[in-house]
Amino acid sequence: MISKKKVTIEVGDGAAIPRKKDRGIVDAWWLSFIGAIVVISYLCLAKPEPYLRILKFVFGEIKSTPWETLLSLWDSGVGVTFRVTILSIMVALVLGLITGLGRLSRNRLINLIASTYVEVVRGIPLLVQLFYLYFALGHVFRNLPSLEEAQVLFAAWPGFVTYLLSHGCDELKNMSPLVSAVSAMGICYGAYMGEVFRAGIESIDKGQTEASRSLGFTRAQTMFMVILPQAWRTILPPVGNEFIALLKDSSLVSILAVADILRRGREFASESFYYFEAYTMVALVYLVITLVLSKAVGSMEQRLNFYDRD
Amino acid sequence: MFKKFLLALVAVAFMASVAQAKTITFAADATWPPMEMVDAHKNIVGFCPELVAAMAKAGGFTAEIKNTAWDGIFAGLASGKYDAIASSVSITDERKVAMDFSDPYFEVKQGVVVREGSGITDAAGLKGKTIGAQIGTTGYFAAKKIAGADPKSYDEVGLAITDLNNGRLDAVICDDAVAADYALTNPNYAKSLSLGFLITPDSPEYLGFAVEKGDTETVEILNKALAAVKASGEYDKIFAKWFGK
């Protein structure tokens, strides 16, 4: 008699998600979290020059009205990092769902396209993809017709097609750095997300599909009304993981002159020559953010695993 | 046995030759044409490397140039990874606090590169515009000083120029020699970019070799060598080769 033992091996650059089971990690989480907070506060109180100045440079300043403070935070390095991360994960989720379904599709062509996308994207380093999408494609898009030219060019087409094409051209031609960064990150993580969706959907017992089909549901109805609602429970925790990994990888967009936490830290360091101090602060800020997020993902996982606790 | 002996001899000879001539290691961010750049054969070429080579000859030291990314080039100097920076470092009061400088070897102004036909000819024309520059350069500091403009820092000036060419920026500020190289002579950009104007500085801006704070020995060697190269006319020859006139 061979007893089936469930083994989960998690390898990835996601943060270690704390679970109730392993006390060790919970302790490690508290230790790093409190440690990081204590170090930040100590540095800012004991040596406000330059540490507090760096923190303000990265986070934005406290202004006279709450609205202005919020605006300052929105434009600060932390605000930009969160904006890039949240927008990218939204792009990645949409792309991931399409890719995951495509990978499971019985249509050979759709399957091939989705699989090729995953293979190509996973084979290229994210940094190279960012450079490619930003600088190489930027060069290609530059030669697109401008809004007025496109309107003339597509005038023969039906009205809404003209509108879509000309405004699409215009949008691509004048793509802002933030949009380029978000689409590059989204395209990259969409491939990984596709695998998450595929695994999540495949984890649902085949009997569900058979039962649903027997009851007269179409294939699409089965997928969207029976399989996916159940698969979400499996899919969401890795999505949370990817979110944290993406937040960390978003530091790469600093090469595209997107003013995120790292770029702000570097700008500070390159002017004041406080290299050690600036990068210490940047590392601590990232650490606190990922720790908080990993705790949130951990508790979400706990709630979703309500039914299969062992 | 004979082989071992020979090897030992070679090693001793090598060490002796090193001991004779002092080696000064320079860091250069070779992305700043025509001052310092990498050619098709991966050699570091440009005005400054040639000047350094001439100075090494005149001053009797061995010069070694290490290609180093600009962001962090000063941190590397402070941690002793190289003896000097030969990378078009402008001598500013802020930098003088953190490092020492040789005598100036070049005068620069900040040049504003714009797209052909943009009509930007003065600082007022940059109001509300997005300006790119290399991180931590005097060009970026100048961009920050322009009222009402949105400055953006890039890792390399070449990336900023590409973004300007691709329409994501309205102007790029860098040393005038570099600006002229991109806007006037570079075959990729000469047609689409032009030199908008030069920013007149409050006080003249000079380039110098940066050394670690308190390293008077290296400063002395460099100043002597620079003076010798200027006196012998070698400096003017190199200048004429890269900038004409």
HADDOCK unambig.tbl for C-alpha pairs under 7 A between the chains (distance, minus, plus):
assign (segid A and resid 138 and name CA) (segid B and resid 166 and name CA) 6.06 0.50 0.50
assign (segid A and resid 139 and name CA) (segid B and resid 166 and name CA) 5.78 0.50 0.50
assign (segid A and resid 142 and name CA) (segid B and resid 166 and name CA) 5.46 0.50 0.50
assign (segid A and resid 174 and name CA) (segid B and resid 167 and name CA) 6.65 0.50 0.50
assign (segid A and resid 174 and name CA) (segid B and resid 168 and name CA) 6.57 0.50 0.50
assign (segid A and resid 176 and name CA) (segid B and resid 168 and name CA) 6.64 0.50 0.50
assign (segid A and resid 255 and name CA) (segid B and resid 154 and name CA) 6.88 0.50 0.50
assign (segid A and resid 255 and name CA) (segid B and resid 155 and name CA) 6.46 0.50 0.50
assign (segid A and resid 257 and name CA) (segid B and resid 152 and name CA) 6.27 0.50 0.50
assign (segid A and resid 257 and name CA) (segid B and resid 153 and name CA) 5.76 0.50 0.50
assign (segid A and resid 257 and name CA) (segid B and resid 154 and name CA) 5.28 0.50 0.50
assign (segid A and resid 267 and name CA) (segid B and resid 135 and name CA) 6.38 0.50 0.50
assign (segid A and resid 267 and name CA) (segid B and resid 136 and name CA) 6.59 0.50 0.50
assign (segid A and resid 270 and name CA) (segid B and resid 71 and name CA) 6.60 0.50 0.50
assign (segid A and resid 270 and name CA) (segid B and resid 135 and name CA) 6.92 0.50 0.50
assign (segid A and resid 270 and name CA) (segid B and resid 136 and name CA) 4.74 0.50 0.50
assign (segid A and resid 271 and name CA) (segid B and resid 136 and name CA) 5.51 0.50 0.50
assign (segid A and resid 275 and name CA) (segid B and resid 75 and name CA) 6.63 0.50 0.50
